[in-house]
Amino acid sequence: MSRTALQDERGFNQVFKPVGSTPLRMRRRGDWFVTQIERLGARRVLEIGSGTGDTAAYLATHSKAEIVAVDMSERFVAEARARHAATNLRYELFDVLGDTPLAFGHFDMVCGNGILHHLIRRLPDVLRALHGLTSSNGGLAFIEPNFLNPYCALIFGTKFGRRWAKLEPDEMAFTPGELRSVLPAAGWRAVEVITRDFLLPGLPEMFIKPSIAIEPVLEASAATRWLAQSHFITAQA
């Protein structure tokens, strides 16, 4: 795991220093979100759990959509505003369940990178709230950790891993089946959960090229694909 650069007010949620494989990993995820914006023809995008704003800034730079990025941490929002600025980008302090749902209007796409697993005990309500914020032709795009991945299983499934990663008490990774059941129950349709990505965060540079070289082989086989680190989730409103 990469070294921590910033934590929220409670000391749980961390932003990691961009070392080793982390910058490449974030660019690849940013490109995936941009692809979803283009696929949906989204003009307004809401990112929840935006942290210090790197993903939102990437989306604003690589698309023409208006990006509204929200987080419930004052520290993270202040840091995001200090780091990034663009005419099609804004950062707001907002709790998707605790604040007025339509404070910023409707969106063509709602998204987030590793945020739903922080909300697992409130997930049905969160997904219903997001559905209410999304236009009828819109959709969602999320990337979430796969509990079946050995690295994730260590972090989320053991006392040592949870202490080491400083996880919140209720934070938990997902199996694909859990996601495929909870999203339709919240009103989302055409749910697709694709498990992929074998590039670990903070991997030393000497291991990046070998990991990228073997990744397509691991993702192409059903025998190994389920071990990938992340679920790439899309659905229609």
Helices and strands as residue ranges (DSSP letters): E 4-7, E 14-16, H 22-40, E 44-48, H 54-62, E 66-71, H 74-83, E 89-93, E 107-113, G 116-122, H 123-133, E 134-145, H 150-157, H 159-165, H 176-185, E 189-196, G 205-207, H 208-220, H 222-225, E 230-236
